[in-house]
Amino acid sequence: MNRKTLVLPAVVGLLAPVLAACGGSDDGGDAIVVGTTDQFIASKDNPAPLDPAIGYEAGVWNVLRQTVQTLTHIPRGGGAPVPEAAQSCSFTDTENESYRCTLRDGLTFADGTPVTPEDVKYSIQRVLDIKDDSGPVGLLANIDTIETKGENQVVFHLSTSDATFPYKLATPSAGIVQKDKYPANSAREGFQVDGSGPYTMKPEVKNDQIVKVVFTRNPKYKGDLKISNEKVELDLFPDAAAMGKALDDKKIDMMTRTMSPEQAQEMLAEPKDGFKLTEMPGLAISYLAFNTEDPTVKNKAVRQAMAQIVDRGAVASKVYGSTAEPLYSLIPSGITSHTNSFFNKYGEPSVSGAAQTLEKAGIDTPVKFTLNYTTDHYGPATKAEFELLAKQLNDSKLFDVDVKGTPWDKYRPAQKKGEYAVYGMGWFPDFPDADNYTAPFLDKNNFLKSPYRSAVAQSTLIPQSRREADRSAATPTFEKLQDIVATDVPMLPIWQGKQYVASVDELTGVEWAVNSSADLQLWELARAGLHVRPVTARRDAPARSRTRRRRPAPGRAGPASSARDPHAS
């Protein structure tokens, strides 16, 4: 999976407007309204979509980040994690195997109940104990024991060295929850989320599906985040077209996930007056994955031949235009340790090379299989992408490929059960480190539930990479991991996306509201002109985005747009 970091200019003033307390009604009145096409559905297979021990999707995490506090968080602009619910955290040994955090004084849940080290231990231990097969347990699996000390300290003893552990504690998988609201050994069913984060939340549910979430500023919040508004409403739309119309009608203030490439490109060329398109770095990727025990693709020569045929450049340009670029590695180019391992091994697309690969392995052609994709999770262009991929493979005469789309609530359970030989997925990183583009796919408890195993990756390379506190020093190890993936092809990277967020002109903080990992940070948003007070901006925040405003085109409907999804999820 590969994603290129954009280096984009931004003008950040020394003074930034911050919305002062304005109040508002419980129904979302006076709220900043944000649109999304994420869907949250409770079903027999997934009765607890918003439990931190269960939910492992980008959209789910974007709800949890607003409500459930973590010990650390990634600061505005990126970089190493800093304390959030904790007042300090650090490794206490040179091997990166013992990590200690001290909680902030006076920390409470939103209902006023004190947050204790025992709550932290309970919250993380329940993730390990529940061990949901589609949840985030793999991120925390390296924890051996959790120890509490005194009234404010918690110590994590790790089974092996892990310099990335502070990043993992910054994810919702390590969110702090209350014992009386979250059972120790089972999920909390339904859609309510409670914690000590910057907001409380109130979901509006119809037919076992969320249609709206109102986030209200938590007056008891104590942490590192600076909250710039009193209320934000997250409105859910069935598709990008409906979300775009809502922005055009100013029924919402901002569009996030998931806009169509056509929307983004139209607004890049001729946006409508009164709206702005903010372009920012992103680390989203899209890839094909394989059930390596399925007879059709069990022989890696079949997967290698597909890697030789697929024209990533054509997929990116014809389907996504300027919103995506070809992907040639498990690790994006914007992440330290990236190499173009697939291009280095296979070069430009070659049908003759693929034919030789299959012939040498004794594979009869055409190889017949179904290319599966989800119809409602990664954006409206997914269908066109998979039809083009199938055409490329079929035009080679080496493959006979059908295409089948399935809604996400049925797609993900079927994928985990191994019902698909070849299927499409996407990924938003849990944290911006090369480890998060390798371990979730290659280590034990990989989130795809893939039968593929690389003994050297699991037993040697992944542990070795985690011993390096200086992440650039792990580059040789990650290069080997990328080469293993290019050779065995358990996954086939296709493209990496750019991020766009569309909003009304008067909304401020948009450039910080979505970070490079596609984390939604609603606390950054404010409405210009409403009881603003100047607050000195951080001088160390790096340039990270640019906002496009152009002269409106007469007679054109000015839509809005944003980036794509992928967090495997």
PyMOL commands that set and color helices and strands:
alter all, ss='L'
color gray80, all
select helices_A, chain A and resi 58-67+117-130+137-140+165-168+172-174+240-248+261-269+300-309+312-323+341-346+351-360+382-395+408-416+434-437+439-442+455-466+471-488+510-513+522-524
alter helices_A, ss='H'
color red, helices_A
select strands_A, chain A and resi 15-19+32-36+72-73+82-83+86-91+98-103+143-149+153-158+199-206+209-217+231-236+254-255+275-280+285-290+324-326+367-374+399-406+422-427+491-497+499-504+507-508+526-527+532-536+546-548
alter strands_A, ss='S'
color yellow, strands_A
deselect
rebuild
show_as cartoon
